[in-house]
């Protein structure tokens, strides 16, 4: 990418994860001079490629949250897009399994809550019905969610990237934003310590794990505004031999926690993975702690009694950009035009963890509406 000091852009999207890529495609279809900038040497190398690749239904998110509305809308939009573009995916369905009477009662509440989010296709199953669907699963009852699925997230991201470039967007890799200066409603960005400088009317901060740093670089007090991110690692273990599963299998999630519990996921090759767990860390690093095998085993054996500790092997991990700390109140996505605090045209996306993948098309449309007044 050859930028000169006088280059002037309409829109700069910072961060080429699945959400940034989708936003770049959406906006470049409507506007000229769109730049998507990414510090790594390829797209989607962090949170977007280190997750369960699940298309969520929108069951658990608090009513009124963007997470709820964008997930339920995004679920439908993402399936439509996958069909249109032949993105590998499978509407595999999910079981949320209850192993005791208390959890059975909670299934009723989960179903009611999901219906309040517009998820209308859940079915309560008894023990026999659950066993018919999953012979190796032990449960007293379950919820069946037919619109939960899995997706090849890399194919999805590649599709967004190709289309954004077809639309005329420039995708600049190995370009780390190192300074942002605001003046008279225009932003000057610097990359790689001054290697490039350019002006942009609109900034979309979709920098994932670094989105709080980008907001701070622009001049926002991230402590005062509640934008400081915490890193919450999720480890995954695979099993060999693996249980034979037909659906995703989730436990009833523990109350007031930052994760949905250790669940069994399948990928498009029918490979079984367990995870993610929840482990707050101080620095971004992707080592998998083998010492967590026992806690994984204790959790999984509740609903898959045939599993043995020696079957479990470290597989991968990802890091969630969390806005809430351990035991703190649940936080929503931040997707905000910062006009009210003196940064018109700076649109921050902070805390975009799950269901960011499911919601990506809905998020892009939401951002498109925020951009419209500026261009």
N, C-alpha and C positions, 0 to 999 in steps of 0.2 A: 504494500500500500504506500503510495507516495503522496503524502500530505504536505502542503505548504502553509505558511502562517496565515495566508488569506483564505484558505478553504473554509467555506461556510456551508453547514449542513442544516437540514430541517430537524432531523431526529437522530439522536445517538442512543442506541440500546446497549447498555453495559451488561455483559454476561450472556454467553451462548449455551446456557442450559436449556432444557425443554421449554421453559416458559419464555425466556428471552428469544429463542428461535421462533416460537409461535407468534410472539408479538412482532418480531421483525417481518415475518411473512405477512401478517395481517396489515401492518402499517405501510409496508412497501407496495401493497396492492393499491393504495389510495394516495400515497405521497411520494414525491421524488426526494433524492438526496437523503437516503436513510443509511446509516452506518450501524452495523452490529460489531461490537468490539469485545474481544475475549483474550484473557491473559495466557491461557494455556495454548498448546499447539494443536488442539482439536476441540470440537464442540462436545458438550455434555460429559466432561471428564470427572465431575465431582458428584454432587447429590443426585443428578439426573441419571447417572449410570450405576449408582450404588443403592438400589432399593428393590422392593419386591415386584416391581412392574405390574402392580395390581390396578385395575380400573375399579375404583370404589363406587358404591351406590349412594353414599351420603347418610349413613345410618346414625352415627354417633354425635355429629357436630352440634353444638348448642343452637337452638332456634334463633334466627335473626343474624347469625354469623355469615360473613362472606364465605367461609369454608363450607357451610351448609348449602347456600344457594348456588355458588359457583360449582360445587361438586355435583349436585343433582342435575344442573343444566349441562355441565361439562361431560358427565357420563353419557348423556344422549348424543351430544355433539361429537364426542370422541369416537363412539361406535359408528356414527354416520361417516365421519372422515376416514376411518379405517376401511370401511366398505368401499367408499369412493376411490381410495388410493391403493387398495390391496395391501394395506399395512398388516403384517401378521398379528393376529389377535385371536382370542377365544373367549366366548361368553360362558365361562366354565361353571360359574355359580359358587356360592360360599355357604358353608354351614357354621353357625355360631352355636357351640355345643355347651350344654349345661350338665354338670356332673353331680349336683346335689340339689336338694329342695330349694335352698335359698337362691341358687343360680336359676332354677326353673322359674321362680317368681320374677327374677330380674329380666328374663327373656320377654315376659309380657310388657314390662316397662320399656325395654329397648324397642320392641315393635311399635308401641304407641308413639315413642319419641321419634322414631324414623318416619312414621306416617305424618307427624307434624312438620317434617322436613320435605314432605312430598314424595317419600319413598313408599309406593303403594303396592308393591308386588311381593312383600315378605309373607312367608307361610310358617306357622308354628307346626313343628313335627313332634310326634311322640317317639318313644324309645325304638319301637319296631320300625317305624318309617325311617328313622335316622340310620338304623342298622342296615336297612335295605339299600340305602344310598352309599353307605360307607361301612363295609364289613369289619374293618379293623378298628373302627372308632367306638369307644365306650362313652355313652352319654344317656342321661335320663330323658332329655328333650333337646330340641335344637330349633333355631330359626334358619330357614332356607332363603337365601338372597339370590334370585336367578340373574340379576343384572350386574352382579360383580363378575369381573373378568380379568384376563391377563393380556399383556401387550408386549410386543418387541419395541422397547422404547428407543433403541438405536435407529431402527428403520423409521420410526416416527420422526425423530430429530433430523435424520438425513433428509426426509421429505420436506420438512419446514425449511431447512437450509437451502436445498436446491431451489425451492419455489421463491424464497426471499431473493436469491441471486437472479433468478429469472425475471423477477419484478424490478430488478435494477439496484437492489440493496448491495452495499459493499460489506463483505464479511472479513474483518481484520483479526487474524489470530496472532498470538505472541505479542499482544498489545495490552500492556497493563496501564490502567489509568493511574497517574501519579500526582495529578493536581487538577483542581476544578476551581475556576474563578468566575463569579457572577458579576455582570456589569450591564446595566440598562436593559434588563430582560433578555440578555444573551449570555451564554456560558462559553468560557474558553476552557477547553480540556487539553491536558498535556498527557502524553503516554511515554512510558519507558524513560522517565527522568528527563524529558525534554526532547526526545527523538522526533516527536511530532507534536504540533500544536494546531488546533483548529477551533472554529466557533460552531456552536449549535444552538438552535432555538429551544429544542426540547431534549431533556435527558430522561430516559427510562432506566432507572436503577434496578436491574434484575440480576444483581451480582451474587445472589444466593448466600453462601456462608460469609461473604465479604460485603453484603449490602449495607450493614451498619457502618462499616469503614468508609464506604463511598458517600453515604449521607453525611458523615462527620467531615469528610474531605471537602464537601460542598459548603460546610459551615454550620450545619445543624447540630445543636446540642443533643446528642443521642441519649444521654442520661435523663435529661429533663423531659424529653418526648417519649421515653420508654422504648427506644429503638435498639438498645444494646442486645446483641444476640448472645446466646449460650450454645455451646456445642454439645449435642447429645448423640453419642455414638450408639449405633445399633449393630450388634454382631449377628452373624448368621452361621449356623452349622448345617452341614448336609449329613445324610444318613446312608450308611452302607452296611448291610442291606437296607433298602428304603421300604417304608410301608407302601402298599398299593392303594393309592388315593385317586378319586375321580373329581374331587372338588377341593377348593381351598377350605381349610378347617381352622377356625378361630376359637379360642376359649372365650367365655364371658369375660369381658375386660375387667380388671380390678378397678375399684372406685378411685376417683381422684388421682389418676396417675398420668404420666406423660406418654404412655404407650398402650397399645391394644392387647398386650400380652404376647407370649411367644406362640406364633401360629405356624401352621404348615402351609407352605405355598408350593405351587407347581409352576414350572416354566413351560414354554411352548414345546419343549422336548420331553415333557413329562418328568423332569427331574424334580425331586422333592428337596426343599430347603426349609429350615426352621429359623424363625426369628421375626423381626429383630427384637433384641432386648433393649434396655435403656440404661445408658451409662454416661453421666455428665463428665466431660473432660475439659482440660484447660487449653489444650492446643490441638490443632487439626493434625491427626495422624491416623493411619489406617492399619495398624497391627491388630490382629485378632487374639484376644486373651483366651488361651486354651483352658485356663483355670475356670472359665465360666461354663464348661461342659456339664458339671454336676447340677448347676441351677437350671440349665436348659433341660436336662434329663428329668429333674423333679417336676418341672412344669409340663413337659410333653407327655410324660407317662400317665398323667391324670386323664387324658382323653385318647391316648394311644398306648394302651398297657403293654403291647408287644415290643415296644422299643427298649433297647438296652443301652447303658452308658457307652459301651465300647463301639456301638454303631455310629456314634456322633463324631464328626470331624470338622474342624474349623473350615469355613468356606469363604466368607467375605464380610466386609462391614461398610457401613455408610455413616454419614454424620448429618443429623437434622439441624437446620438453623432455627433454634427454639427461642421464642420470646419469653417463655416462662421457665422458672427454675423448678427444681424438685419440690413437689407438693404445693406449688403455687397455682393460683386460679388459671384456668384455661384461657389462652390468648388467641385472638383471631389473626388472619392475614392482615398486614398493613398494606393497602394499595391506595396511595394518596397523592393528589396534586398538592404541592407544598406552597401554593399561592398565599394561603392565610398566614404563613410565618415568614413571608418575604422571599420565597423562591418560586415564582411563577414558572410553570413549564418543567419543573423538576418533579417527576413522578416516581415516588419511592415504592418499591415492592420489597417488604421486609418480613421475615418469618415465613417465607413460602416453603413450607415443608409439605408433608402429606395433608390434603390431597392435591398437591400442586400438579402432579402428572395428569391425574384425571381431569383437573379443572383447566388445563392449559389453554384450550380453545376459548372457553368462557372467560378466562382471565384476559386473554388478548382482546376480546371484544369489549370488555369492561375498560381496559386501558385505551382502546381506540376512542371511546366516548370522552375520556379525560383529555386526550390530545386535541380533539376537534376544535376547541376554542382558540388554539394557538396558531393554527395553520389554515 
